[in-house]
Amino acid sequence: MRRKLLTLACAALIVPWLASAASAAIVSGKITKIDSSAKTFSVQDGKGDLSFSLGSTAKVMDGTKAITLTSLRVGDSVKVDYSSDPSGKHTAIGVWKQAAAKTTPAMPRKMQAPVKPNAGSN
């Protein structure tokens, strides 16, 4: 009897944890919309727009620096760690601003003088 109760108690603790872990995901994309007062934002990931509400304990980061949602701009590349509830609402757990892609300017072609043959060498 004790063994059954212990097994049921463990199952009661593990099942909700597994269910929440199954609905967690990560997406990367560009911010398309921000509403700082409502603490919501949208990200386009190539498949479409996903809308998120910022969780009460969510962290918004730029590298190792903690920032706020108001620091992000439309067009910024971000990575979002989020969970979804059964109704499909996405809640951001963490938002990481991605470094902008560095573009290297084109190098100018170096003009070289033609090599003249040395008249005295054989």
Residue, then its C-alpha position, 0 to 999 in steps of 0.5 A: m500500500r505504501r509503495k503504491l502511494l509513493t509511486l502515485a505521489c512521484a507520478a503526480l510530481i513528474v507528469p506536470w513537469l513533463a507536460s510543461a517541458a514538452s511545451a517549451a521551445i526556442v525560436s530565432g527571428k526578427i522583431t516585427k512588432i513591440d508593445s512595451s506597455a502591454k509587454t508583448f512583441s512579435v517575431q518572424d521566424g521564416k514560417g510566420d509571425l509568433s506573438f509573445s507576452l513577456g513573462s513576469t520573471a523573463k530576462v531580456m539580454d543583450g550579450t551579458k547585459a540585462i536590458t528591458l523590452t523598451s531597449l529592443r527595436v523592430g528589426d532586431s534579431v532575437k532568440v526567444d525561449y518560450s512556453s506555450d499553454p494549451s490555448g496556444k498563448h506563447t509566454a517568453i521566458g528569456v529574450w536574447k538580442q543577437a549581434a547584428a551581422k557584420t559586413t566587411p566593406a569590399m577591398p579596393r583593387k590594387m593597381q599594379a604597374p606592369v613588370k618590365p623585363n630587365a634589359g641587362s639580364n639573361 
